[in-house]
Amino acid sequence: MDSKTQVMVALGAAVGVNCIPCFDHLYGKAKEVGLGDAEIRDVILTAYKVKSGASTFLKHAIDEQVGTIDDEAQPCCGSGTDCAC
């Protein structure tokens, strides 16, 4: 696998697992290996789609077992915080 592909996969994974330090590091690597802004945005968009699909699938599986959970769930710490939960 070439270096561009490796960085693209890793960048997508960083988005998928919500790792800001990894994303920051890999964004710099992406620029170093010659990925353009449009390519980086495509990687991020693809990662968001995969992550969203997985989240939706999990929600439906949970709803089937415990009943529907309120769709208006808010982050546990509220907005504008550095919560790690």
N, C-alpha and C positions, 0 to 999 in steps of 0.2 A: 504494500500500500504506500502510495507516495505521501509526502509530508503535508500537502494541502488537504488530502482526504483525511489523514489522521487528525489534523487540527479541526476539520469540519465535524467529524464524528465526536471528538472530545468537546467541542463547543456546544453541540447539540445536547450532549449528555449533561453538561454543566447547567444548561437551561432546564433540562428535565428534572434534575435533582435540586434545583433552586440554590446552587452554590455560587454566590456572588464573587468570592475570591477566585474561584476557578474560572468563572466567566471573564473576570477582569484580566487574569493572566492569559487565558486563551484568546481573548480579543486582541491582545498585543501580539501573540504568536500568529494569529490569522493575518494581521497586517505584515508581519515579518516574512511569511511564506508567500505573500503576494495575493491574498484574497481581497477582492474589492468589496466596497460597501454593499453592493447589490447581492453579491454571493453570501456575505455574512448575514444580511437580512433574510435571505432565503433559508439559510440554515436555522436561524432563530424562529422563523415562521413555521418551518417543518417541525421543529422541536415543540413549539406551542401546540400544534395540531395533535401530535402524538400524545403529549401530556394531557391535553383537554379530553381526548378520546379515552384515555386510561382513567381519568377522573370520572368521566360520565359513566363508564362501564362499572367502576367501583361503586358509585352512588346507586346505580340500579341494582347491583348485587346486594348491597346493604338494605335498600328499600324492600327487596323481596324477603329478606330474613327478619327485619325488625320493624317494618312498616316505613311509611314515607317520613323522611326527615325534613324539617323546615328548609326550604330552598333559599331562604334569606339569611343564611348563616353569615356572620361577620367574622373577620379575623379575631383571634382570641385576645389580642393586645390593642385592638383599635388601629386606626390608620396613623401614620406618621411616627411609628415607634420602631425600634430595632429589635423587635421580638424574635426569638429563635424557636418558638414553639410550633 
